[in-house]
Each structure stands twice: as structure tokens, then as C-alpha cells.
Amino acid sequence: MPGREELPSTIQRSDSKAQRTWIKAHDSAVQEYGEGRRAHQTAFAALKHTHEKVGDHWERKAGGRKGPSDERAAKPRQQRGPSTAGGVDASAPKQHLYDLAKRLEIPGRSSMDKGELVEAIQKASNRRTAKARQK
């Protein structure tokens, strides 16, 4: 099934560049691996190189920065560990993460270290996504 028909809700709420990136990567992955979970994972991996999840949608990375969004994505597939930042750009500067936390109205953000900010943003984004899907 073409990626346009399978767009996840978080990407439907994102800009057209995020949608095009996901669709193109998904369709290519379907040709390579077949329909299913792996095609979706591949499409999200491609999207995470240019976008980050903010709340219930995806936004371009600050400053046009491109590349892996977390340590796991930077490693070859065989060497990856279990943790991922769930779309949050964990390699972004702390100030950027703090600004996102402020936009998402995360309490206690001023006393958080970088890892805590990433985790709090991820949780807030997941809550907003779940809330948006209920509408």
C-alpha cells in the first residue's frame, strides 16, 4: 500500500516536507522489504534525520541540522542498543531541548539535565499524540 495511504497521524499533522520524506522512504522500503513494520521503521528512521517530534507532530530540526536523532540511530543496525529517544533530537544542544520543554510547558525543566529533558519531552510528546488521536 502506498505510503500516502498509510501516513501515521503524527505525520498527517506535520508539514508537507515531513510527509514527503516519510512517504518516499516508506515506498522505497516496501519495494525493498515488503509491506509491514520494517517499512514503517525505515520511514521513521529517515524522517528522524531531518525532523524531530514535538508534541503531536514532527518539525524540522533547528538550524537545518541533519543527522541521527540519538546515539542509537548513529550506530550500525547490528550494534544498536535498546534505548531510543522516540523522535526527540537527543543530540541537539541543551538550550534547544530546554526551549522545546518550555513550549510543551514541562514543569521543572530549569533543573533538568539534558537526559532528563529528552525523557520529559518524549513523555509530553507521547501524551499529546495520544490526546490528539482521541479527537
LUMVEXKE-628940 format. One record per atom (N, C-alpha, C): residue in one letter; atom name; x, y, z. Coordinates in pm, 1 decimal. Last residue first. Layout:
N
["A", "CA", [X, Y, Z]]
...
This chain:
135
["K", "N", [-933.8, 1270.4, 1949.8]]
["K", "CA", [-1025.4, 1368.9, 1891.9]]
["K", "C", [-1098.2, 1314.3, 1772.9]]
["Q", "N", [-743.3, 1088.9, 2016.1]]
["Q", "CA", [-876.6, 1071.5, 2073.9]]
["Q", "C", [-979.1, 1164.8, 2013.5]]
["R", "N", [-509.7, 1180.8, 1906.8]]
["R", "CA", [-573.6, 1065.4, 1843.0]]
["R", "C", [-714.3, 1041.6, 1895.6]]
["A", "N", [-437.8, 1379.5, 2085.7]]
["A", "CA", [-478.9, 1418.8, 1950.5]]
["A", "C", [-550.2, 1303.3, 1879.9]]
["K", "N", [-360.7, 1222.8, 2306.5]]
["K", "CA", [-474.5, 1314.7, 2318.2]]
["K", "C", [-529.0, 1353.4, 2180.0]]
["A", "N", [-134.2, 1096.4, 2201.7]]
["A", "CA", [-248.1, 1016.0, 2245.9]]
["A", "C", [-375.8, 1102.8, 2255.7]]
["T", "N", [26.7, 1323.1, 2159.0]]
["T", "CA", [-11.8, 1238.0, 2047.0]]
["T", "C", [-134.3, 1155.7, 2083.9]]
["R", "N", [61.9, 1414.2, 2420.1]]
["R", "CA", [-8.8, 1498.9, 2322.8]]
["R", "C", [-54.6, 1418.4, 2201.5]]
["R", "N", [206.7, 1199.3, 2528.2]]
["R", "CA", [75.5, 1236.1, 2583.9]]
["R", "C", [-4.8, 1318.8, 2484.5]]
["N", "N", [438.1, 1208.2, 2369.4]]
["N", "CA", [352.4, 1089.7, 2365.7]]
["N", "C", [213.4, 1120.2, 2420.3]]
["S", "N", [539.6, 1456.5, 2449.1]]
["S", "CA", [500.3, 1435.2, 2310.0]]
["S", "C", [407.0, 1314.7, 2297.7]]
["A", "N", [597.7, 1404.1, 2716.6]]
["A", "CA", [499.3, 1507.2, 2683.2]]
["A", "C", [448.9, 1490.1, 2539.8]]
["K", "N", [796.6, 1206.0, 2683.2]]
["K", "CA", [671.5, 1175.5, 2754.1]]
["K", "C", [562.2, 1275.7, 2719.9]]
["Q", "N", [993.4, 1356.9, 2545.0]]
["Q", "CA", [937.4, 1235.4, 2486.0]]
["Q", "C", [803.4, 1201.0, 2551.7]]
["I", "N", [1050.0, 1551.8, 2733.6]]
["I", "CA", [993.1, 1591.8, 2604.0]]
["I", "C", [927.4, 1471.3, 2538.0]]
["A", "N", [1160.6, 1391.2, 2936.0]]
["A", "CA", [1039.5, 1468.0, 2962.9]]
["A", "C", [970.8, 1511.4, 2832.9]]
["E", "N", [1390.5, 1289.8, 2804.0]]
["E", "CA", [1287.0, 1198.4, 2853.3]]
["E", "C", [1154.6, 1271.5, 2878.0]]
["V", "N", [1529.8, 1529.7, 2753.1]]
["V", "CA", [1492.3, 1440.9, 2642.4]]
["V", "C", [1377.5, 1350.2, 2686.5]]
["L", "N", [1568.2, 1620.0, 3018.3]]
["L", "CA", [1489.0, 1699.1, 2923.8]]
["L", "C", [1440.1, 1612.5, 2807.9]]
["E", "N", [1735.7, 1421.2, 3116.1]]
["E", "CA", [1602.6, 1437.1, 3175.6]]
["E", "C", [1511.8, 1519.0, 3084.9]]
["G", "N", [1963.7, 1469.4, 2960.7]]
["G", "CA", [1893.8, 1340.8, 2952.2]]
["G", "C", [1752.5, 1347.7, 3007.7]]
["K", "N", [2034.9, 1732.8, 3049.5]]
["K", "CA", [1999.2, 1705.6, 2909.9]]
["K", "C", [1920.2, 1575.6, 2895.1]]
["D", "N", [1874.9, 1798.6, 3367.8]]
["D", "CA", [1992.1, 1786.9, 3281.7]]
["D", "C", [1943.2, 1746.1, 3142.1]]
["M", "N", [1646.8, 2039.0, 3512.9]]
["M", "CA", [1674.0, 1910.6, 3446.2]]
["M", "C", [1805.5, 1913.9, 3370.4]]
["S", "N", [1561.1, 2275.0, 3616.0]]
["S", "CA", [1655.3, 2197.8, 3698.0]]
["S", "C", [1692.9, 2064.0, 3634.5]]
["S", "N", [1381.6, 2374.2, 3433.4]]
["S", "CA", [1502.3, 2452.4, 3460.3]]
["S", "C", [1604.8, 2375.4, 3543.1]]
["R", "N", [1158.0, 2204.8, 3430.1]]
["R", "CA", [1256.8, 2195.8, 3321.7]]
["R", "C", [1386.4, 2268.2, 3353.9]]
["G", "N", [939.7, 2197.0, 3596.2]]
["G", "CA", [1068.6, 2156.3, 3649.9]]
["G", "C", [1181.1, 2153.2, 3548.1]]
["P", "N", [687.8, 2110.7, 3352.1]]
["P", "CA", [728.4, 2167.7, 3480.5]]
["P", "C", [864.2, 2114.1, 3525.2]]
["I", "N", [658.1, 2192.9, 3020.8]]
["I", "CA", [703.9, 2086.1, 3109.3]]
["I", "C", [750.7, 2148.1, 3240.0]]
["E", "N", [542.2, 2321.6, 2791.9]]
["E", "CA", [502.8, 2355.1, 2929.0]]
["E", "C", [534.8, 2242.8, 3027.6]]
["L", "N", [638.2, 2305.1, 2542.5]]
["L", "CA", [548.1, 2197.1, 2582.8]]
["L", "C", [501.2, 2212.7, 2727.7]]
["R", "N", [808.9, 2524.1, 2543.4]]
["R", "CA", [692.2, 2525.0, 2453.1]]
["R", "C", [589.0, 2421.3, 2493.6]]
["K", "N", [997.6, 2419.4, 2725.8]]
["K", "CA", [921.2, 2539.8, 2760.1]]
["K", "C", [795.0, 2548.8, 2674.3]]
["A", "N", [1101.7, 2212.4, 2579.7]]
["A", "CA", [1033.9, 2182.3, 2705.7]]
["A", "C", [948.4, 2300.3, 2749.9]]
["L", "N", [1223.6, 2360.8, 2376.0]]
["L", "CA", [1112.2, 2270.9, 2344.4]]
["L", "C", [1031.9, 2238.9, 2469.5]]
["D", "N", [1421.6, 2490.1, 2529.8]]
["D", "CA", [1320.0, 2569.9, 2460.4]]
["D", "C", [1199.3, 2484.8, 2421.4]]
["Y", "N", [1569.9, 2264.4, 2608.9]]
["Y", "CA", [1504.1, 2346.7, 2709.5]]
["Y", "C", [1392.9, 2430.2, 2645.4]]
["L", "N", [1670.0, 2185.1, 2360.8]]
["L", "CA", [1580.6, 2094.9, 2434.4]]
["L", "C", [1503.7, 2172.2, 2541.8]]
["H", "N", [1831.2, 2407.3, 2307.7]]
["H", "CA", [1721.1, 2373.2, 2217.0]]
["H", "C", [1619.6, 2283.6, 2288.3]]
["Q", "N", [2013.6, 2384.6, 2519.1]]
["Q", "CA", [1927.8, 2503.4, 2509.6]]
["Q", "C", [1808.6, 2477.7, 2418.1]]
["K", "N", [2150.5, 2148.1, 2459.5]]
["K", "CA", [2061.6, 2153.0, 2576.0]]
["K", "C", [1966.2, 2272.3, 2567.4]]
["P", "N", [2151.3, 2062.0, 2108.1]]
["P", "CA", [2205.5, 2132.2, 2225.2]]
["P", "C", [2102.2, 2141.0, 2337.6]]
["A", "N", [2062.3, 1725.5, 2003.7]]
["A", "CA", [2050.8, 1871.1, 1994.0]]
["A", "C", [2112.2, 1935.5, 2117.9]]
["S", "N", [2046.5, 1458.1, 2031.8]]
["S", "CA", [2180.3, 1512.6, 2006.5]]
["S", "C", [2178.4, 1664.6, 1989.9]]
["A", "N", [1781.6, 1395.5, 2054.7]]
["A", "CA", [1863.5, 1389.0, 2175.9]]
["A", "C", [2003.6, 1444.2, 2155.6]]
["D", "N", [1513.1, 1486.7, 1926.7]]
["D", "CA", [1650.5, 1502.2, 1880.6]]
["D", "C", [1743.2, 1511.0, 2001.2]]
["V", "N", [1262.7, 1244.9, 1958.0]]
["V", "CA", [1322.3, 1365.5, 2014.3]]
["V", "C", [1467.6, 1370.5, 1968.4]]
["G", "N", [1194.9, 996.6, 1866.6]]
["G", "CA", [1171.8, 1109.8, 1777.7]]
["G", "C", [1226.1, 1241.1, 1830.3]]
["G", "N", [1269.2, 823.3, 2079.4]]
["G", "CA", [1131.1, 832.8, 2031.8]]
["G", "C", [1100.8, 954.2, 1946.3]]
["A", "N", [1522.2, 771.6, 2159.5]]
["A", "CA", [1461.5, 893.0, 2212.9]]
["A", "C", [1321.9, 916.0, 2156.3]]
["T", "N", [1598.0, 440.1, 2269.6]]
["T", "CA", [1581.6, 537.5, 2163.5]]
["T", "C", [1512.0, 658.7, 2223.2]]
["S", "N", [1774.8, 148.1, 2379.2]]
["S", "CA", [1708.3, 275.2, 2403.5]]
["S", "C", [1703.8, 363.6, 2279.3]]
["P", "N", [1912.1, -93.4, 2321.9]]
["P", "CA", [1767.1, -94.5, 2336.1]]
["P", "C", [1700.9, 42.4, 2345.1]]
["G", "N", [2167.0, -45.2, 2064.9]]
["G", "CA", [2119.8, -84.1, 2197.2]]
["G", "C", [1968.6, -70.7, 2205.6]]
["R", "N", [2317.8, -162.6, 1764.9]]
["R", "CA", [2224.9, -75.9, 1836.4]]
["R", "C", [2183.5, -134.3, 1969.9]]
["Q", "N", [2474.9, -305.8, 1595.1]]
["Q", "CA", [2534.2, -261.6, 1720.7]]
["Q", "C", [2438.6, -180.0, 1807.4]]
["Q", "N", [2339.2, -356.3, 1360.3]]
["Q", "CA", [2381.8, -471.0, 1439.8]]
["Q", "C", [2432.6, -429.4, 1577.9]]
["R", "N", [2304.5, -97.2, 1245.8]]
["R", "CA", [2190.3, -173.7, 1296.1]]
["R", "C", [2231.8, -287.8, 1389.8]]
["P", "N", [2549.4, 140.1, 1357.5]]
["P", "CA", [2500.0, 42.6, 1260.6]]
["P", "C", [2392.9, -45.6, 1325.1]]
["K", "N", [2442.0, 441.3, 1529.9]]
["K", "CA", [2517.0, 315.7, 1522.3]]
["K", "C", [2463.4, 226.2, 1411.5]]
["A", "N", [2269.9, 651.9, 1541.9]]
["A", "CA", [2400.8, 677.3, 1483.7]]
["A", "C", [2482.0, 549.7, 1463.8]]
["A", "N", [2049.2, 569.2, 1679.9]]
["A", "CA", [2035.9, 585.8, 1534.7]]
["A", "C", [2170.3, 607.3, 1466.5]]
["R", "N", [2150.9, 580.2, 1941.0]]
["R", "CA", [2111.9, 451.7, 1882.0]]
["R", "C", [2106.1, 461.4, 1730.4]]
["E", "N", [2183.3, 850.5, 1995.6]]
["E", "CA", [2300.7, 763.5, 1984.6]]
["E", "C", [2267.9, 631.8, 1916.2]]
["D", "N", [1956.7, 1037.4, 1780.8]]
["D", "CA", [2004.8, 988.9, 1909.7]]
["D", "C", [2120.8, 892.5, 1887.1]]
["S", "N", [1912.2, 1125.6, 1525.8]]
["S", "CA", [1848.0, 1198.3, 1634.4]]
["S", "C", [1892.6, 1152.2, 1771.8]]
["P", "N", [2153.0, 1175.1, 1263.6]]
["P", "CA", [2084.2, 1088.6, 1358.5]]
["P", "C", [2028.4, 1168.2, 1476.1]]
["G", "N", [2093.5, 1465.1, 1048.6]]
["G", "CA", [2170.9, 1355.6, 1104.4]]
["G", "C", [2091.3, 1276.0, 1205.4]]
["K", "N", [2101.4, 1820.5, 1018.9]]
["K", "CA", [2060.3, 1688.8, 972.0]]
["K", "C", [2145.7, 1584.4, 1039.6]]
["R", "N", [1980.1, 2144.4, 1087.0]]
["R", "CA", [2070.3, 2034.8, 1123.1]]
["R", "C", [2015.4, 1903.0, 1073.3]]
["G", "N", [1839.0, 2373.2, 1051.3]]
["G", "CA", [1858.6, 2289.9, 934.1]]
["G", "C", [1953.5, 2173.4, 958.6]]
["G", "N", [1789.6, 2493.9, 1293.9]]
["G", "CA", [1909.0, 2533.4, 1220.3]]
["G", "C", [1937.6, 2448.7, 1098.1]]
["A", "N", [1612.9, 2217.7, 1428.9]]
["A", "CA", [1656.4, 2356.9, 1439.8]]
["A", "C", [1783.2, 2381.3, 1359.9]]
["K", "N", [1436.1, 1996.5, 1214.9]]
["K", "CA", [1535.7, 2019.5, 1319.3]]
["K", "C", [1583.1, 2163.7, 1313.3]]
["R", "N", [1087.5, 2035.7, 1151.7]]
["R", "CA", [1226.1, 2032.1, 1103.1]]
["R", "C", [1320.4, 2060.6, 1218.4]]
["E", "N", [856.6, 1839.1, 1343.2]]
["E", "CA", [906.0, 1967.3, 1294.3]]
["E", "C", [1048.5, 1950.4, 1245.0]]
["W", "N", [561.8, 1644.0, 1384.1]]
["W", "CA", [706.0, 1647.5, 1354.9]]
["W", "C", [742.2, 1784.2, 1298.3]]
["H", "N", [323.2, 1625.5, 1660.7]]
["H", "CA", [361.4, 1635.5, 1519.1]]
["H", "C", [513.6, 1639.3, 1506.8]]
["D", "N", [250.1, 1660.3, 1924.9]]
["D", "CA", [176.9, 1560.2, 1846.4]]
["D", "C", [209.3, 1564.4, 1697.0]]
["G", "N", [557.2, 1748.1, 2053.1]]
["G", "CA", [415.7, 1734.6, 2083.7]]
["G", "C", [353.2, 1625.3, 1998.7]]
["V", "N", [773.9, 1692.7, 1812.7]]
["V", "CA", [742.9, 1798.0, 1908.2]]
["V", "C", [593.5, 1791.9, 1934.6]]
["K", "N", [1024.9, 1503.1, 1675.7]]
["K", "CA", [887.1, 1501.4, 1722.5]]
["K", "C", [871.1, 1605.3, 1832.2]]
["E", "N", [1219.7, 1631.2, 1405.1]]
["E", "CA", [1209.5, 1581.1, 1541.3]]
["E", "C", [1063.7, 1590.9, 1584.9]]
["H", "N", [1387.8, 1570.5, 1088.7]]
["H", "CA", [1279.4, 1622.0, 1171.9]]
["H", "C", [1288.6, 1565.3, 1313.0]]
["T", "N", [1593.1, 1445.8, 956.9]]
["T", "CA", [1566.7, 1585.8, 923.7]]
["T", "C", [1463.3, 1651.1, 1014.4]]
["H", "N", [1613.6, 1193.5, 1058.6]]
["H", "CA", [1737.5, 1259.5, 1018.6]]
["H", "C", [1715.5, 1407.9, 989.6]]
["K", "N", [1360.0, 1093.4, 1097.8]]
["K", "CA", [1433.2, 1141.7, 1215.8]]
["K", "C", [1565.5, 1209.4, 1180.0]]
["L", "N", [1290.8, 993.2, 847.9]]
["L", "CA", [1230.6, 1118.3, 893.8]]
["L", "C", [1309.5, 1178.7, 1009.7]]
["A", "N", [1428.9, 750.7, 848.1]]
["A", "CA", [1463.6, 854.5, 750.2]]
["A", "C", [1411.6, 990.4, 796.0]]
["A", "N", [1290.8, 619.9, 1052.5]]
["A", "CA", [1435.3, 642.8, 1065.2]]
["A", "C", [1480.4, 753.1, 968.9]]
["F", "N", [1035.5, 601.6, 941.1]]
["F", "CA", [1056.8, 686.6, 1058.5]]
["F", "C", [1205.1, 717.6, 1077.4]]
["A", "N", [1092.9, 420.4, 733.7]]
["A", "CA", [1041.5, 553.5, 701.9]]
["A", "C", [1061.3, 648.8, 819.6]]
["T", "N", [1170.6, 196.0, 880.4]]
["T", "CA", [1265.3, 258.1, 788.6]]
["T", "C", [1222.3, 400.8, 755.8]]
["Q", "N", [932.1, 136.5, 1010.5]]
["Q", "CA", [1050.8, 171.7, 1088.5]]
["Q", "C", [1154.4, 243.2, 1001.7]]
["H", "N", [770.4, 70.3, 789.7]]
["H", "CA", [736.8, 184.9, 874.0]]
["H", "C", [858.6, 230.0, 955.5]]
["A", "N", [902.2, -156.7, 696.6]]
["A", "CA", [887.9, -41.6, 607.5]]
["A", "C", [856.2, 84.1, 688.4]]
["R", "N", [870.6, -325.8, 916.8]]
["R", "CA", [1005.0, -282.2, 877.5]]
["R", "C", [999.7, -160.9, 784.8]]
["R", "N", [590.5, -373.2, 924.5]]
["R", "CA", [658.4, -298.7, 1030.4]]
["R", "C", [794.8, -244.9, 986.5]]
["G", "N", [479.7, -370.3, 576.4]]
["G", "CA", [478.2, -408.8, 716.6]]
["G", "C", [561.2, -319.8, 806.4]]
["E", "N", [570.5, -496.0, 253.6]]
["E", "CA", [481.6, -417.8, 339.3]]
["E", "C", [493.9, -463.0, 484.1]]
["G", "N", [918.5, -527.3, 157.7]]
["G", "CA", [779.1, -569.4, 161.4]]
["G", "C", [700.7, -483.4, 259.6]]
["Y", "N", [1177.2, -434.1, 126.6]]
["Y", "CA", [1150.0, -531.1, 233.2]]
["Y", "C", [1009.4, -588.6, 232.9]]
["E", "N", [1182.3, -272.7, -111.6]]
["E", "CA", [1298.9, -347.3, -66.1]]
["E", "C", [1262.8, -462.4, 28.8]]
["Q", "N", [931.5, -158.5, -138.5]]
["Q", "CA", [990.8, -226.4, -253.9]]
["Q", "C", [1105.7, -317.1, -210.8]]
["V", "N", [911.5, -47.1, 114.5]]
["V", "CA", [815.5, -151.2, 75.3]]
["V", "C", [870.0, -228.4, -44.4]]
["A", "N", [1110.8, 147.9, 102.1]]
["A", "CA", [1128.6, 34.3, 192.8]]
["A", "C", [1031.8, -79.4, 159.4]]
["S", "N", [992.2, 327.6, -77.7]]
["S", "CA", [1118.4, 262.1, -112.7]]
["S", "C", [1141.1, 137.5, -27.0]]
["D", "N", [773.1, 406.6, 75.3]]
["D", "CA", [751.4, 338.7, -52.7]]
["D", "C", [876.8, 265.7, -99.6]]
["H", "N", [907.7, 529.2, 293.3]]
["H", "CA", [818.4, 414.3, 313.1]]
["H", "C", [801.8, 336.2, 182.9]]
["A", "N", [1042.4, 743.3, 174.0]]
["A", "CA", [1118.5, 638.1, 242.5]]
["A", "C", [1033.2, 512.7, 260.4]]
["K", "N", [819.7, 889.0, 76.9]]
["K", "CA", [924.3, 842.2, -14.0]]
["K", "C", [1004.4, 728.4, 48.4]]
["I", "N", [676.6, 939.7, 317.3]]
["I", "CA", [615.1, 865.1, 206.7]]
["I", "C", [722.4, 807.1, 114.5]]
["W", "N", [859.7, 1094.6, 466.9]]
["W", "CA", [810.4, 966.4, 518.1]]
["W", "C", [755.3, 879.5, 405.3]]
["T", "N", [895.1, 1317.2, 297.9]]
["T", "CA", [1010.2, 1236.2, 340.9]]
["T", "C", [963.9, 1098.1, 384.8]]
["R", "N", [633.6, 1417.2, 279.7]]
["R", "CA", [702.3, 1368.5, 159.7]]
["R", "C", [819.7, 1278.1, 196.1]]
["Q", "N", [589.7, 1490.7, 551.1]]
["Q", "CA", [504.3, 1392.0, 484.9]]
["Q", "C", [572.9, 1333.3, 362.5]]
["A", "N", [783.9, 1686.1, 585.4]]
["A", "CA", [786.1, 1565.6, 669.8]]
["A", "C", [703.7, 1455.0, 604.2]]
["K", "N", [688.4, 1871.6, 397.3]]
["K", "CA", [822.7, 1813.9, 381.6]]
["K", "C", [834.6, 1686.0, 463.9]]
["S", "N", [440.2, 1952.6, 499.4]]
["S", "CA", [443.6, 1872.0, 377.1]]
["S", "C", [580.2, 1807.2, 354.3]]
["D", "N", [427.7, 1914.8, 862.9]]
["D", "CA", [438.0, 1989.1, 737.1]]
["D", "C", [454.7, 1896.1, 617.2]]
["S", "N", [185.6, 1707.8, 1045.0]]
["S", "CA", [315.5, 1771.1, 1022.0]]
["S", "C", [318.3, 1842.2, 887.6]]
["R", "N", [-30.4, 1548.2, 1080.5]]
["R", "CA", [-35.2, 1679.8, 1144.4]]
["R", "C", [93.6, 1758.9, 1123.4]]
["Q", "N", [52.7, 1315.7, 961.8]]
["Q", "CA", [-56.9, 1388.5, 898.6]]
["Q", "C", [-67.7, 1529.7, 953.9]]
["I", "N", [229.0, 1230.0, 1151.8]]
["I", "CA", [284.5, 1285.1, 1028.4]]
["I", "C", [176.4, 1359.4, 949.9]]
["T", "N", [62.0, 1134.6, 1346.4]]
["T", "CA", [157.7, 1239.2, 1381.9]]
["T", "C", [217.3, 1304.5, 1258.3]]
["S", "N", [-78.7, 931.9, 1210.1]]
["S", "CA", [-147.4, 1056.4, 1246.2]]
["S", "C", [-50.4, 1168.1, 1283.2]]
["P", "N", [98.8, 787.4, 930.5]]
["P", "CA", [61.3, 789.6, 1072.2]]
["P", "C", [3.7, 927.2, 1108.5]]
["L", "N", [-11.1, 709.5, 609.9]]
["L", "CA", [52.9, 812.0, 692.1]]
["L", "C", [6.5, 802.7, 837.0]]
["E", "N", [-96.9, 535.1, 418.6]]
["E", "CA", [-63.4, 479.8, 548.8]]
["E", "C", [1.2, 581.8, 641.6]]
["E", "N", [-128.0, 653.3, 176.6]]
["E", "CA", [-248.8, 595.1, 236.0]]
["E", "C", [-224.0, 542.6, 377.0]]
["R", "N", [131.2, 721.7, 114.9]]
["R", "CA", [33.2, 829.1, 131.0]]
["R", "C", [-94.1, 777.7, 199.9]]
["G", "N", [262.0, 477.6, 71.2]]
["G", "CA", [281.0, 548.5, 196.3]]
["G", "C", [178.4, 657.0, 221.1]]
["P", "N", [60.3, 221.0, -83.0]]
["P", "CA", [142.7, 341.5, -89.7]]
["P", "C", [146.8, 414.7, 44.7]]
["M", "N", [84.8, -117.5, 0.0]]
["M", "CA", [0.0, 0.0, 0.0]]
["M", "C", [89.3, 123.8, 0.0]]
